[in-house]
């Protein structure tokens, strides 16, 4: 029988002015989930939804309440640091490798 305790939890490290972080249910099996925290403690969450074949990114420093569409591993509406872009691209590549062929 699988253990139902959370595998990973993290609290919001951003100021209240960054908005309310999204609630992401990591147990939804039809999604890929990625979490990132840069050297400044800024947090990001990536979710790829296999039911609609779409990636979404939330970043605390860009305002948690705005979701950004990810296209081919990029978030065109955001200016991101190099490490953030590498992380997002790796999440994208991993997520799309799981797509049915």
C-alpha positions as CSV (number, residue, x, y, z in Angstrom):
1,X,0.0,0.0,0.0
2,X,1.5,3.4,-1.0
3,X,2.3,5.9,1.7
4,X,-0.1,8.9,1.4
5,X,2.1,11.4,3.3
6,X,3.3,14.3,1.3
7,X,6.6,13.7,-0.4
8,X,7.5,17.4,-0.6
9,X,6.1,20.6,1.0
10,X,7.4,24.1,0.9
11,X,6.1,27.4,2.2
12,X,5.9,30.7,0.4
13,X,9.0,32.8,0.8
14,X,7.7,35.9,-0.9
15,X,6.2,39.0,0.6
16,X,2.4,39.3,0.9
17,X,2.5,41.9,-1.9
18,X,3.5,39.1,-4.3
19,X,0.0,37.7,-3.9
20,X,-1.4,34.4,-2.9
21,X,0.6,31.4,-4.3
22,X,-1.3,28.9,-6.4
23,X,-2.5,25.6,-4.9
24,X,-0.9,22.8,-6.9
25,X,-2.1,19.3,-6.3
26,X,1.0,17.2,-6.9
27,X,-1.1,14.0,-6.7
28,X,-2.9,14.6,-10.0
29,X,-1.3,11.9,-12.1
30,X,-2.0,13.5,-15.4
31,X,0.4,16.4,-14.7
32,X,4.1,17.0,-14.4
33,X,5.2,19.2,-11.6
34,X,8.5,21.2,-11.1
35,X,9.7,23.5,-8.3
36,X,12.6,25.9,-8.4
37,X,14.1,28.3,-6.0
38,X,16.9,30.6,-7.1
39,X,19.9,32.0,-5.1
40,X,17.7,34.9,-3.9
41,X,15.0,32.6,-2.6
42,X,12.6,33.5,-5.4
43,X,10.3,30.6,-6.1
44,X,8.8,29.2,-9.3
45,X,6.3,26.4,-10.0
46,X,5.9,24.6,-13.4
47,X,3.0,22.4,-14.2
48,X,2.5,20.5,-17.5
49,X,-1.1,19.3,-17.9
50,X,-1.3,16.2,-20.2
51,X,-5.0,16.5,-20.6
52,X,-4.7,19.8,-22.5
53,X,-1.0,19.5,-23.5
54,X,-0.1,22.8,-22.0
55,X,2.6,24.1,-19.6
56,X,2.0,26.8,-17.0
57,X,4.5,28.7,-14.9
58,X,4.0,30.7,-11.7
59,X,6.8,32.9,-10.2
60,X,6.5,34.6,-6.9
61,X,8.6,37.6,-7.9
62,X,6.4,38.1,-11.0
63,X,3.3,37.9,-8.8
64,X,1.9,34.5,-7.8
65,X,-1.6,35.2,-9.0
66,X,-0.5,35.5,-12.7
67,X,-0.1,32.2,-14.6
68,X,2.3,32.3,-17.6
69,X,1.9,30.0,-20.6
70,X,5.0,28.0,-21.4
71,X,5.5,27.3,-25.1
72,X,8.3,25.0,-26.3
73,X,10.0,25.4,-22.9
74,X,9.9,29.2,-22.8
75,X,7.7,31.7,-21.0
76,X,7.6,34.5,-23.7
77,X,6.0,37.0,-21.3
78,X,8.7,36.9,-18.7
79,X,12.3,38.0,-18.3
80,X,14.1,35.2,-16.6
81,X,17.6,34.6,-15.4
82,X,19.8,32.0,-17.1
83,X,19.4,29.4,-14.4
84,X,15.6,29.9,-14.3
85,X,15.5,29.4,-18.1
86,X,17.6,26.2,-17.9
87,X,15.4,24.8,-15.2
88,X,12.2,25.6,-17.1
89,X,13.6,24.1,-20.3
90,X,14.6,20.9,-18.4
91,X,11.1,20.7,-16.9
92,X,9.6,21.1,-20.4
93,X,11.8,18.5,-21.9
94,X,11.0,16.0,-19.2
95,X,7.3,16.6,-19.3
96,X,7.0,16.2,-23.1
97,X,9.1,13.0,-23.1
98,X,6.2,11.5,-21.2
99,X,3.7,12.4,-23.9
100,X,2.1,9.3,-25.7
101,X,3.8,8.6,-28.9
